[in-house]
């Protein structure tokens, strides 16, 4: 189950990464999958940051359904919602080369999730190195379709 969380991750090369680490498997399972292992692809979403390197604040909201538009907070940037199928495994958010890993939980049944990302501060230190967080992100995520093919109401 994915969990809502807040933390700071260290952006590198102008990005942070959300990825799914598949669960471990036995040697017999790995040998049986040789040559047709499409289900164990590397699954990640690369989020572009304003800073080239440095800490960024991230708030992850895991929601039961699509949220209403929040007009109480003014975001400088908002991306169009996008869908991404997340496979079975542990979900983490981190900088591609260094820093802390923000654990977002575990996917117990592969599903299609919808992401909505909003940001403040991306233009403050564009392509520079930050020593403190000058950017903040809100990542909202909810299930839109379970692998069984059922749409989630």
MARPA-85962 format. One record per residue (C-alpha): residue in three letters; residue number from 1; x negated, y negated, z. Coordinates in Angstrom, 3 decimals, always signed. Layout:
BEGIN
[r ala,NUM,[X,Y,Z]]
...
***
This chain:
BEGIN
[r unk,1,[+0.000,+0.000,+0.000]]
[r unk,2,[-1.303,-3.446,-0.866]]
[r unk,3,[-1.517,-5.946,+1.988]]
[r unk,4,[-1.358,-9.711,+2.183]]
[r unk,5,[-4.659,-11.172,+3.342]]
[r unk,6,[-6.722,-14.352,+3.406]]
[r unk,7,[-10.477,-14.719,+3.207]]
[r unk,8,[-13.513,-16.202,+1.553]]
[r unk,9,[-15.350,-14.455,-1.275]]
[r unk,10,[-18.563,-15.579,-2.964]]
[r unk,11,[-18.093,-16.468,-6.633]]
[r unk,12,[-20.979,-15.684,-8.968]]
[r unk,13,[-21.429,-16.378,-12.663]]
[r unk,14,[-18.261,-18.492,-12.416]]
[r unk,15,[-15.947,-15.680,-11.398]]
[r unk,16,[-14.566,-13.321,-8.782]]
[r unk,17,[-13.413,-9.762,-9.489]]
[r unk,18,[-10.373,-7.783,-8.402]]
[r unk,19,[-10.945,-4.100,-9.039]]
[r unk,20,[-9.650,-0.677,-8.138]]
[r unk,21,[-12.091,+1.959,-6.886]]
[r unk,22,[-10.635,+5.413,-7.646]]
[r unk,23,[-10.395,+7.920,-4.808]]
[r unk,24,[-13.197,+10.458,-4.556]]
[r unk,25,[-12.681,+13.857,-6.127]]
[r unk,26,[-14.239,+17.253,-5.737]]
[r unk,27,[-16.992,+18.517,-8.007]]
[r unk,28,[-14.508,+20.997,-9.501]]
[r unk,29,[-12.076,+18.163,-10.353]]
[r unk,30,[-14.878,+16.108,-11.916]]
[r unk,31,[-16.072,+19.055,-14.010]]
[r unk,32,[-12.515,+19.832,-15.176]]
[r unk,33,[-12.066,+16.199,-16.300]]
[r unk,34,[-15.268,+16.071,-18.389]]
[r unk,35,[-14.615,+14.823,-21.900]]
[r unk,36,[-11.078,+13.615,-21.233]]
[r unk,37,[-11.357,+11.311,-18.259]]
[r unk,38,[-9.253,+8.429,-19.562]]
[r unk,39,[-7.432,+8.175,-16.233]]
[r unk,40,[-10.591,+7.064,-14.433]]
[r unk,41,[-11.376,+3.956,-16.396]]
[r unk,42,[-12.981,+0.995,-14.655]]
[r unk,43,[-10.029,-1.284,-13.920]]
[r unk,44,[-10.685,-4.879,-13.028]]
[r unk,45,[-9.374,-8.386,-13.395]]
[r unk,46,[-11.927,-11.164,-13.728]]
[r unk,47,[-10.795,-14.507,-12.278]]
[r unk,48,[-12.688,-17.539,-13.572]]
[r unk,49,[-13.711,-20.025,-10.889]]
[r unk,50,[-14.758,-23.660,-11.217]]
[r unk,51,[-18.029,-23.258,-9.305]]
[r unk,52,[-20.806,-21.215,-10.843]]
[r unk,53,[-21.810,-19.845,-7.437]]
[r unk,54,[-20.478,-20.311,-3.956]]
[r unk,55,[-17.688,-19.465,-1.555]]
[r unk,56,[-14.037,-19.813,-2.588]]
[r unk,57,[-10.982,-19.427,-0.350]]
[r unk,58,[-8.442,-16.851,-1.501]]
[r unk,59,[-5.003,-16.076,-0.142]]
[r unk,60,[-3.397,-12.875,-1.415]]
[r unk,61,[+0.389,-12.596,-1.009]]
[r unk,62,[+1.855,-9.157,-1.675]]
[r unk,63,[+5.573,-9.617,-2.250]]
[r unk,64,[+8.540,-7.249,-2.625]]
[r unk,65,[+9.815,-9.137,-5.706]]
[r unk,66,[+9.156,-12.207,-7.836]]
[r unk,67,[+9.038,-15.259,-5.566]]
[r unk,68,[+10.941,-18.472,-6.129]]
[r unk,69,[+8.788,-21.383,-7.221]]
[r unk,70,[+7.204,-23.045,-4.180]]
[r unk,71,[+7.514,-26.818,-4.394]]
[r unk,72,[+6.087,-27.456,-0.905]]
[r unk,73,[+2.467,-27.097,-2.059]]
[r unk,74,[+1.126,-28.968,-5.053]]
[r unk,75,[-1.282,-26.844,-7.081]]
[r unk,76,[-3.652,-28.482,-9.550]]
[r unk,77,[-3.682,-25.431,-11.815]]
[r unk,78,[-1.355,-22.490,-12.340]]
[r unk,79,[-1.757,-19.614,-14.754]]
[r unk,80,[+1.075,-17.959,-16.597]]
[r unk,81,[+2.203,-14.768,-14.860]]
[r unk,82,[+0.592,-11.640,-16.277]]
[r unk,83,[+1.121,-7.903,-15.826]]
[r unk,84,[-1.641,-5.422,-15.088]]
[r unk,85,[-1.423,-1.688,-14.446]]
[r unk,86,[-3.343,-0.745,-11.325]]
[r unk,87,[-4.325,+2.918,-10.998]]
[r unk,88,[-4.608,+5.011,-7.862]]
[r unk,89,[-7.382,+3.742,-5.575]]
[r unk,90,[-8.682,+1.067,-3.213]]
[r unk,91,[-8.230,-2.555,-4.309]]
[r unk,92,[-10.950,-5.119,-3.530]]
[r unk,93,[-11.689,-8.746,-4.394]]
[r unk,94,[-15.319,-9.891,-4.458]]
[r unk,95,[-17.966,-11.906,-6.265]]
[r unk,96,[-19.629,-9.901,-9.050]]
[r unk,97,[-23.121,-9.999,-7.564]]
[r unk,98,[-22.987,-10.751,-3.859]]
[r unk,99,[-20.991,-11.616,-0.769]]
[r unk,100,[-18.194,-10.168,+1.246]]
[r unk,101,[-15.563,-7.841,-0.106]]
[r unk,102,[-11.946,-8.689,+0.652]]
[r unk,103,[-10.001,-5.419,+0.903]]
[r unk,104,[-6.436,-5.734,-0.392]]
[r unk,105,[-5.284,-2.190,+0.345]]
[r unk,106,[-4.693,+1.034,-1.513]]
[r unk,107,[-2.621,+1.924,-4.562]]
[r unk,108,[-0.848,+5.177,-3.686]]
[r unk,109,[+1.188,+5.394,-6.894]]
[r unk,110,[-0.117,+3.780,-10.097]]
[r unk,111,[+2.157,+0.874,-10.999]]
[r unk,112,[+2.387,-2.239,-13.115]]
[r unk,113,[+1.916,-5.341,-10.989]]
[r unk,114,[+2.662,-8.933,-11.909]]
[r unk,115,[+0.116,-11.561,-10.863]]
[r unk,116,[+0.680,-15.283,-10.376]]
[r unk,117,[-2.448,-17.357,-9.659]]
[r unk,118,[-2.590,-20.986,-8.575]]
[r unk,119,[-5.646,-23.046,-7.673]]
[r unk,120,[-6.870,-26.291,-6.180]]
[r unk,121,[-10.357,-27.782,-6.452]]
[r unk,122,[-11.669,-26.008,-9.554]]
[r unk,123,[-12.876,-29.272,-11.108]]
[r unk,124,[-14.665,-30.624,-7.999]]
[r unk,125,[-17.977,-28.840,-8.631]]
[r unk,126,[-17.479,-27.419,-12.117]]
[r unk,127,[-20.362,-25.053,-13.035]]
[r unk,128,[-22.388,-26.072,-9.958]]
[r unk,129,[-23.536,-24.191,-6.850]]
[r unk,130,[-21.392,-24.824,-3.761]]
[r unk,131,[-22.537,-24.225,-0.191]]
[r unk,132,[-19.038,-24.488,+1.263]]
[r unk,133,[-15.615,-23.657,-0.136]]
[r unk,134,[-14.289,-26.464,-2.355]]
[r unk,135,[-11.782,-24.276,-4.230]]
[r unk,136,[-8.724,-22.458,-2.964]]
[r unk,137,[-6.576,-19.862,-4.710]]
[r unk,138,[-3.165,-18.363,-4.078]]
[r unk,139,[-2.740,-14.975,-5.746]]
[r unk,140,[+0.816,-13.653,-5.593]]
[r unk,141,[+1.402,-10.053,-6.646]]
[r unk,142,[+4.441,-7.772,-6.839]]
[r unk,143,[+5.360,-4.462,-8.477]]
[r unk,144,[+7.357,-4.709,-11.715]]
[r unk,145,[+7.237,-1.059,-12.836]]
[r unk,146,[+6.200,+2.139,-11.165]]
[r unk,147,[+4.421,+4.769,-13.249]]
[r unk,148,[+7.572,+6.877,-13.168]]
[r unk,149,[+8.899,+4.307,-15.654]]
[r unk,150,[+11.448,+2.833,-13.271]]
[r unk,151,[+11.728,-0.934,-13.215]]
[r unk,152,[+11.657,-2.353,-9.725]]
[r unk,153,[+14.722,-4.511,-8.963]]
***
